[in-house]
């Protein structure tokens, strides 16, 4: 940019950030690397079967954790089931009692982060609190951060 527009151009000054001494700094941030990850998933199940006299039973518990490819996305599921199958009168009368339950927690990633990662200025460092005023495109390093945003 410096060779194309020169150091005194607005386009050049809009890149990176300027410290308190007026020195302009640049980063080389790959914003897609900042939001994406290699997702790891795991699934665990435990089943116990047995019987007491003429009453066979089965108890099962499960846990699933799926990370999303966007760093803030995640899916967790907890499952449980219970089966009781008593028989009476020399197996002439049988009952099947079943119960199943599931609890799912899903955290969706902000879909806007994907588009923002593509268009974000790569000369801005990751984690920087650099803000732009409405009047100019020059970064303002002393602007206060909005406390309501994460």
C-alpha positions in Angstrom: 0.0 0.0 0.0 2.8 2.4 0.8 4.3 1.9 -2.7 0.9 2.2 -4.3 -0.6 5.2 -2.4 2.2 6.7 -0.3 2.5 7.0 3.5 0.5 10.3 3.6 -2.6 8.8 1.9 -5.9 8.1 3.8 -5.8 4.5 2.4 -2.4 3.9 3.9 -3.3 5.5 7.3 -6.5 3.4 7.6 -4.5 0.2 7.7 -3.1 -1.2 11.0 -3.1 1.0 14.1 -1.3 4.0 15.4 0.2 4.0 18.9 0.3 7.0 21.3 3.6 8.2 19.7 2.1 8.3 16.2 4.0 5.3 15.0 1.9 3.1 12.6 2.0 -0.6 13.2 0.8 -3.5 11.0 0.0 -7.1 11.7 -0.5 -10.1 9.4 -3.6 -11.7 10.8 -5.4 -14.6 9.1 -8.9 -13.9 10.5 -10.2 -17.3 9.3 -7.6 -19.0 11.5 -8.9 -16.9 14.4 -12.5 -18.2 14.1 -12.1 -21.7 12.8 -10.7 -24.8 14.5 -10.4 -28.5 13.9 -13.5 -29.9 15.5 -13.2 -32.8 17.8 -16.2 -35.0 18.7 -16.6 -37.8 21.2 -19.4 -40.1 22.2 -19.5 -42.2 25.4 -22.1 -44.8 26.5 -22.3 -47.1 29.5 -24.9 -49.9 29.8 -25.5 -52.1 32.8 -27.7 -55.2 32.5 -28.7 -57.7 35.1 -31.6 -59.2 37.0 -33.0 -59.8 40.4 -35.1 -63.0 40.7 -37.6 -62.8 37.8 -36.9 -59.1 37.1 -34.3 -58.4 34.4 -33.2 -54.8 34.0 -31.1 -52.6 31.7 -29.8 -49.1 32.5 -27.9 -47.0 29.9 -26.2 -43.6 30.1 -24.6 -41.6 27.3 -22.8 -38.4 26.7 -22.0 -36.8 23.3 -19.8 -33.7 22.7 -19.5 -32.2 19.2 -17.4 -29.1 18.7 -18.3 -27.0 15.8 -15.7 -25.8 13.3 -16.3 -22.2 14.4 -14.6 -21.8 17.8 -17.7 -20.7 19.8 -20.0 -23.5 18.5 -20.7 -26.6 20.4 -23.3 -29.4 20.9 -23.7 -31.5 24.0 -26.2 -34.3 24.6 -26.9 -36.4 27.7 -29.0 -39.5 27.4 -30.4 -42.0 29.8 -32.7 -45.1 29.6 -34.1 -47.6 31.9 -35.8 -50.9 31.1 -37.4 -53.3 33.5 -39.0 -56.6 32.3 -40.5 -58.6 35.1 -42.3 -61.9 34.4 -44.9 -63.6 36.6 -46.8 -66.9 36.8 -44.1 -69.0 35.0 -43.7 -66.4 32.2 -47.4 -66.3 31.4 -47.6 -62.6 32.5 -44.8 -60.2 31.5 -44.4 -56.4 31.7 -42.1 -54.1 29.9 -41.4 -50.8 31.6 -39.2 -48.3 29.7 -38.1 -44.8 30.3 -35.9 -42.7 28.2 -34.6 -39.1 28.5 -32.4 -36.7 26.7 -31.0 -33.3 27.5 -29.4 -31.4 24.6 -27.4 -28.1 24.8 -26.6 -26.4 21.6 -24.4 -23.3 21.3 -24.6 -21.7 17.9 -21.8 -19.6 16.5 -22.5 -16.1 15.3 -22.9 -16.6 11.5 -21.8 -13.0 10.9 -18.3 -14.0 12.2 -17.7 -16.0 9.0 -18.4 -13.1 6.7 -16.5 -10.7 8.9 -13.4 -12.9 8.9 -13.3 -12.8 5.1 -13.6 -9.0 5.0 -11.6 -8.0 8.2 -8.5 -5.9 7.8 -5.5 -8.4 8.0 -3.2 -5.6 9.2 -5.2 -5.4 12.5 -3.8 -7.7 15.2 -6.0 -10.4 16.8 -7.4 -9.3 20.1 -6.8 -5.6 19.5 -9.3 -3.2 20.9 -9.0 -0.7 18.1 -12.1 1.3 17.2 -13.0 3.6 14.4 -14.9 6.8 14.9 -17.8 7.9 12.6 -16.0 11.0 11.4 -12.9 9.3 10.1 -11.5 5.9 9.2 -8.4 6.5 11.3 -8.3 4.1 14.3 -8.8 5.7 17.7 -6.8 3.7 20.3 -8.1 5.5 23.3 -11.8 4.9 22.6 -13.6 3.1 25.5 -14.8 -0.4 24.9 -18.5 -1.0 25.1 -19.0 -2.9 28.4 -22.2 -4.6 27.1 -20.3 -6.5 24.4 -18.4 -9.7 25.1 
